[in-house]
Amino acid sequence: MVDDILFIVNIYFGRDFWWESTMHNEFTAVIEKDEEWYISYCPEIPGANGQGRTVEECKNSLAEAISLILEDRREDALRGVPADAKRETITIS
């Protein structure tokens, strides 16, 4: 039987690189037990999935997937920005 567990996963990413923690974001992690493994996904970030033998491993795996996806999307989005365009960071609380 599959047990559904909802968690809030905290992901940190910063101005230019996700590892420079300046902005705090919270995402929903849906975690299910599938036999001996936990599997997870984030409904807000399509394609973000995680797995692990423990809930903690599963959450960490999902957090890494979310970080990588957001970093890739940011790089993709900024490729088309003209070099002379002004860039500023905004914070949403």
N, C-alpha and C positions, 0 to 999 in steps of 0.2 A: 504494500500500500504506500502511496506517495503522500508525504507530509508537506504541506505548503507552509513556508515560513517567510514572513516579510521582514526585511531589514532596511535600514537606511545606511547607505555606503557613502562615506565621506571621501571625496576625491579633491585633491588640491592641484591646481595648476596656476601658473603665474603669467606675467606679462608676455614674455617671449618664449619661455619653455615651461612645460608643466611641472618640472621639478623645482622651480623657483617659486615657492609657495607664497603667493600674495593674495590669492582669491580663494574663497571657500565655496564649494558647491556640494549640494546633497542630491543624491540620486536614489531611486528605489531599486532594491535588489530583490527579485523574486527567487527564492531558493527552495528547491525540492529535493527530497531524498529519493534516490533511484538505486535500490539494492544497497551496495556498499559505498556508493558515491553520492556526493551532493552536486547538483547542477544548478546553474543560476543564469538569469538574464536580467537586463535592465530595460524596462518598457520605454524609457525616455530616450535611449540611445540604441537605435536599431543596429543589430549585428554584434552587440556587446554581450558576450557569454562567458561564463566561468565554470570551473569544476574543481573538485577537491575531495579528498577522503574525509575531511572534517569541514564543519561550517566555516571555520576561520580560513582554511586554505581556499575554500570556494569563494568567500568574500574577497580575499586578496587577489585571486585569479581574475575575478570580475572587475575589481578596481583597476588592475593593470590593463585589462582590455578596454575599459572606458577611457583611461588616460591615453592609451595609444590611438584610439579612434578620434578623440578630441584633438590631439596633437596633429594627426594627419589631416583632419578637416580644417584646422586652422591654417596649416601650411598650404593646403589646396586653395583655400579662400583668399589667402594673401598673395598668391602667385600673380594674379591679375591686377593688383593694385599698382598704379603708376608710382615710379620712384619719387616723384616730387609731391605726392599726396601726403597730407598731414595725418599722422596716426596718433590716436590717443586711447588710453585704456579707460573704460568705464566700469564701475562696480555696481552690481545689483544686489541689494540686500533683501 
